[in-house]
Amino acid sequence: MTHLRKMMLEELERRNYSHSTVYAYIRTIKDLARYFKRPPDQLGPDQLREYQAYLFRERKLAPNTVTQRTAALRFFFVATLKRPWTIAETPYPRKTFRLPKILSAEQLRLCSTAFS
């Protein structure tokens, strides 16, 4: 286990993050390092912007997934490395909202007969 990974795990544990969040955050930082073939502490805002674009363009991830990845990056740089972070340099993607599915009168009738 690398020193950076150990530091990040300690910070996540101190804040009582869930196991699934810890896993997602660690995976994100590992993916970032693999993408640039460099330790993540050697990267800056320009590389983070490039990584965000890569997640959308090449990996075709949903905006909400990229938001989670951005939160992981923010945690790593702010909480683990104690570096400043500005939303202007690496903004969170715009959230996507889905409208609820509205059933037609016929669909409602079919549903009600199926459950009776």
N, C-alpha and C positions, 0 to 999 in steps of 0.2 A: 504494500500500500504506500502510495507516495505521500510526501509531507503535505501537499496541498489537499489531497483527498481526505487525509486524516483531519486537517484543520476544518474543512468544510463539514465533515460528518460531526465533529464536536459542536460546531455552531448550530447545525440542524438539531442535534440532540438537546442542546441547551434551550432551544426554543420550542421543544416538544412537537416537532413536525411529525406528521403521520408517516408510516413506513412507505406508503405509495408515493408520497411527495418526496421523501428522501431518495427513493429509487429513481424517480423521474428527474430530479435535480442533478444527481450524480451522473446519470446517463447523458444528460444534456451537456455537462461540462466535458465528459469523456468524448462525446461526439464533436464538440467544438475543437478540442485538441487534435482529434483525428483528422478533421477537415483541414486544419491549417498545418498539421504535422509539426506543431510547436506546443510547448507547455502553455496552458491558458493564461498564466500570470504574465506572459510576454506579449499579450495581445492588447489592443486598444480599441477605441470607439470605431475607427474605420473598419477594423476586422469584424466587429460586432454587427455593424450595419450590413456588411457583405454576407455574414452568416445568416442574418434575418432574411435577406433577399434570397439566398440559397434555399432556405427552408420553404419559402413560398414558391420560387421558380422551379427548382429542380426536384425537391422532395414532395412538392405539392401538398403541403400540410395545411390544415384548416386554420383560419385566423385564431380561433380559441386555443389551438395547440401551440401556435407560435407565441401567443400571449403567455402560456405556461412556460415555454422555453425562455422567453425574455425575462420572466420572473426569476427563473433559475439563474440566468446570467447576472441579473441585478443582485440577487442574494450572494452569489459568489464574489462579485467585485466589491460590493458594499460591506457585507457582513464578514466575509472570510479574508479578503485582501485589504479591507479598510480604505478603499479608493472612492473618490467622489463619483457620483452618477447623476447625469441629468437626463430627463425624459426627452429633451430636445435632441440630444445626440443619438439616442436609441429609443424611439417611441414605441409604445405598445401598439399593436395593430388595432384597427377599428373593430369593435365587437360586432359579431353577427347575431342578429335576432331572427328567430323563426316564428312566424305566425302560427297560432294553433290551428289544427286541422278542424274545419267546420264540416259536419256531416249534413247531407241533404235530408229532407223529410223521409225519402224512401230508404236511405241508409239507416236512419234512426228506427224506422219501422222494422227493418230486417234485424237489427241488433236487438230490439226489444223482444221480438219473437224468438230469437235464438236463445235468450236467457230466461224465457218463461217456461 
